[in-house]
Amino acid sequence: MDLTEQEALFLRRRSRRIGIWPPVGASVLLGLVAFCGWLVWKQPLLIDAPGVWARLERHAISSSTLAMMAAMLPVVVALCLLLAAALLGFVFVAFSNEKKHIETIRRLTGSAE
């Protein structure tokens, strides 16, 4: 059975996206690891919760740093929620694309499951 032009275009686009993912994904992962390393090295208060707790108990954090951390907390929480929403959106898009794939395969094979 032949594919329609729309189905063939969809499969070409999907194949191209799947083909570019490995280098893109590796780059993103490398960037994330580098960012985590930079945080540990240059800004440990942003990533080391036990270290912050120990400094708080020793009163070793200045009041201006505490004020900045308190002011940034809502921003960080909002960005985390936005990230979670974006990931959920990507999941919906991925399942939608897979649904198209399944429908194309069903047309090609003639099955009606």
C-alpha positions as CSV (number, residue, x, y, z in Angstrom):
1,M,0.0,0.0,0.0
2,D,1.3,3.4,-0.9
3,L,1.6,6.3,1.5
4,T,-0.1,9.6,1.0
5,E,2.1,12.6,0.4
6,Q,1.2,13.9,3.9
7,E,2.2,10.5,5.5
8,A,5.4,10.4,3.6
9,L,6.3,13.9,4.6
10,F,5.5,13.1,8.2
11,L,7.8,10.1,8.1
12,R,10.6,12.0,6.5
13,R,10.3,14.8,9.2
14,R,10.2,12.2,12.0
15,S,13.2,10.4,10.6
16,R,15.2,13.6,10.4
17,R,14.3,14.6,14.0
18,I,15.2,11.2,15.3
19,G,18.5,11.4,13.4
20,I,19.5,14.7,15.0
21,W,18.5,13.8,18.5
22,P,21.7,11.9,19.6
23,P,24.1,14.8,19.1
24,V,21.6,17.4,20.4
25,G,20.7,15.3,23.4
26,A,24.4,14.6,24.2
27,S,25.1,18.4,23.9
28,V,22.3,19.2,26.3
29,L,23.4,16.5,28.7
30,L,27.0,17.8,28.6
31,G,25.8,21.3,29.2
32,L,23.8,20.2,32.2
33,V,26.8,18.4,33.7
34,A,29.0,21.4,33.1
35,F,26.5,23.7,34.7
36,C,26.3,21.4,37.8
37,G,30.0,21.4,38.0
38,W,30.1,25.2,37.8
39,L,27.5,25.5,40.5
40,V,29.5,23.2,42.8
41,W,32.7,25.1,42.1
42,K,31.5,28.7,42.1
43,Q,28.2,28.8,43.8
44,P,28.0,26.0,46.4
45,L,25.2,27.7,48.3
46,L,22.9,27.2,45.3
47,I,23.4,23.4,45.2
48,D,24.7,22.1,48.5
49,A,21.7,21.9,50.9
50,P,23.6,20.2,53.8
51,G,26.3,22.9,53.5
52,V,23.8,25.7,53.6
53,W,22.2,24.1,56.7
54,A,25.5,23.8,58.5
55,R,26.3,27.4,57.7
56,L,22.9,28.5,59.0
57,E,23.5,26.7,62.2
58,R,26.9,28.4,62.6
59,H,25.4,31.8,61.6
60,A,28.0,31.9,58.8
61,I,25.8,33.3,56.1
62,S,25.5,37.1,55.8
63,S,22.0,38.6,56.1
64,S,22.3,40.1,52.5
65,T,22.9,36.5,51.1
66,L,20.0,35.2,53.1
67,A,17.7,38.0,51.8
68,M,18.8,37.3,48.3
69,M,18.2,33.5,48.7
70,A,14.8,34.2,50.2
71,A,13.9,36.5,47.3
72,M,15.0,34.1,44.7
73,L,13.2,31.1,46.1
74,P,9.8,32.0,44.5
75,V,11.5,32.5,41.2
76,V,13.2,29.1,41.4
77,V,10.0,27.4,42.3
78,A,8.1,29.1,39.5
79,L,10.8,28.1,37.0
80,C,10.7,24.5,38.3
81,L,6.9,24.4,37.8
82,L,7.3,25.9,34.3
83,L,9.9,23.2,33.5
84,A,7.5,20.5,34.7
85,A,4.7,22.0,32.6
86,A,7.0,22.1,29.5
87,L,8.0,18.5,30.0
88,L,4.4,17.5,30.3
89,G,3.7,19.3,27.1
90,F,6.5,17.5,25.4
91,V,5.1,14.2,26.6
92,F,1.7,15.1,25.0
93,V,3.3,16.0,21.7
94,A,5.4,12.8,21.7
95,F,2.3,10.7,22.3
96,S,0.4,12.6,19.6
97,N,3.2,11.9,17.1
98,E,3.3,8.2,18.1
99,K,-0.4,8.0,17.5
100,K,0.1,9.3,14.0
101,H,2.8,6.7,13.5
102,I,0.6,3.9,14.7
103,E,-2.2,5.1,12.4
104,T,0.2,5.1,9.4
105,I,1.4,1.7,10.2
106,R,-2.1,0.4,10.5
107,R,-2.9,1.8,7.1
108,L,0.1,0.2,5.6
109,T,-0.6,-3.2,7.2
110,G,-4.3,-3.1,6.7
111,S,-5.0,-4.0,10.4
112,A,-7.9,-2.4,12.2
113,E,-6.9,-2.9,15.8
